[in-house]
Amino acid sequence: MPDERARTTRTTRTREPDEHDNAYAGLLTDDPRWAFGTGFEDPLAGVDTTVPDGVDPADLATYCLMLGDDALVLSQRLAEWTSNAPDLEEDIAFANIALDLLGQARLLLARAAAADPTQVPALPAGSPVPDEDRLAFFRDGTALRNVRLAELPNGDFAQTVARVLLFATWRLALFEELARSRDAVLAAVAAKGVKELTYHRDFAGRWFLVLARGTEESRRRLVAGLEALWPYRAELFATHDVERAVAGAGVGVDPADVADTVDAVLDRVLETSGVERPDVPPRAGVLGRAGRDGRHTEALSLLLAEMQSVARAHPLGQW
Amino acid sequence: MSAAGAGPRHAPGRQSLLDRARAAAAAVVDPELPVLTLLDLGVLRDVEVADDGAVVVAITPTYSGCPAMGAMRDDLLRELRAAGLPDARVRVALEPAWTTDWITPAGRAALAEAGISPPGAAPRRSGPVPLRLGPPRRAVRCPRCGSGDTEVTSEFGSTACKALYRCRACREPFDHVKEI
């Protein structure tokens, strides 16, 4: 940085064209950073995170983990398409959808930590890792609350399109209701998420139609992908005790309540595409427990091993 | 930026402090769209002086995963510091959610000037979000040749807030800030 001295004496620097060309230029010298996170110290800085009256903080936190983990895990899966999608536009589309979901996850995990700090994994003293990153990188699979649909391997492009359609249609319906939550943070995250999920659902719906009406091979792959995912669909609408509790307290949504809405949207996509509803039974959990209870498929442990290994190897990592 | 260099030890009045803070914050540009300021983008929501005398700036993310929030915060704090206001904080305003309708006329002009098609009116709804299986219905003009004969290439582009378009008249690709 040959112009370092000049930089420090400038007074109107943000209009300089090179301000963001140098990756180090924007770093404040008195701002220690967790090396594996984003650097914005608190995604809820200055936001009122008081838990509303009559709401159990532990339930609210667990519910935020459920919705946050859904987004975190699917975001990680979609990011696997980066540099691997059939063409550049779809590569970028999956990366954008993954980024939106990661942002939702970050806010939701931060909200969970603020509601019930006891659920945040403890790290050695002096660790700069923020709460939402502790929750993302330092929980084992049995503590993750995502639905299994989010964690399944990607399969091919058609199967990923089918998954984004199922997931975004469901989550959009949940968030439209959640935008009226008594918890101001959840309501705000949901209201913002609705705008993003609308683009995700429409993207997947259009591709679903294109693949269904494309070649014999594209249609075959789409139908096979949908059938592979369909057994995990019933879990999306199975109400967990925590979901029932937060819905009763006016801060969460009972997923069973959006089942009809989601069905109507999916039926329209299927009818327009000329694809039958798959006739395959739901995949049972273990003794009635599934993703919301921390009972996952083997695929999640492999995903977490990749996602968490660097952070876990360096719990004090910072620069 | 005429106030730059005047330190807090000059003990300016509250209004003067606020004016300087507003001027400094209003000059900060968006890290990903440097042709327009955070104010023009509608991301800068509020500048106030807290009871403890600190300048508190509120910003809102364009998208939930906006990776530029950290850069925005750093840029704001640096600009305020350069204006003699080191006692400053940045807070997040999550609600109401950002909408492209907040991009100012000056911001829209700056986008068009930079070859980026500005957004139309954001959708306003009451009731369920309608499913759209067809291509987006937008009247988008090519920012280069002005033709209305354009087509969408992808609803997702180089940043979270942009879609990719192509002009059928001049054949050039361009970005469109998508309505949310």
Interface residues (C-beta under 8 A of the other chain):
Chain A: R10 T11 T12 R13 T14 R15 P17 E19 H20 G26 L27 L28 D31 T38 G39 F40 D42 P43 L44 A45 G46 V47 E89 E90 I92 A93 A95 N96 I97 L99 D100 L101 L102 G103 Q104 R106 L107 L172 E176 A184 V185 A187 A188 V189 A191 K192 G193 V194 K195 E196 T198 Y199 R201 D202 F203 G205 R206 L209 T261 V265 R268 V269 T272
Chain B: M1 A4 G5 A27 V28 V29 P31 P34 V56 A58 P61 Y63 S64 G65 C66 P67 M69 G70 A71 R73 D74 D75 L77 R78 E79 A82 A83 R89 V90 R91 V92 A93 L94 E95 P96 A97 W98 P128 V129 L131 R132 L133 G134 P135 T153 S154 E155 F156 G157 S158 A160 L164 K178 I180
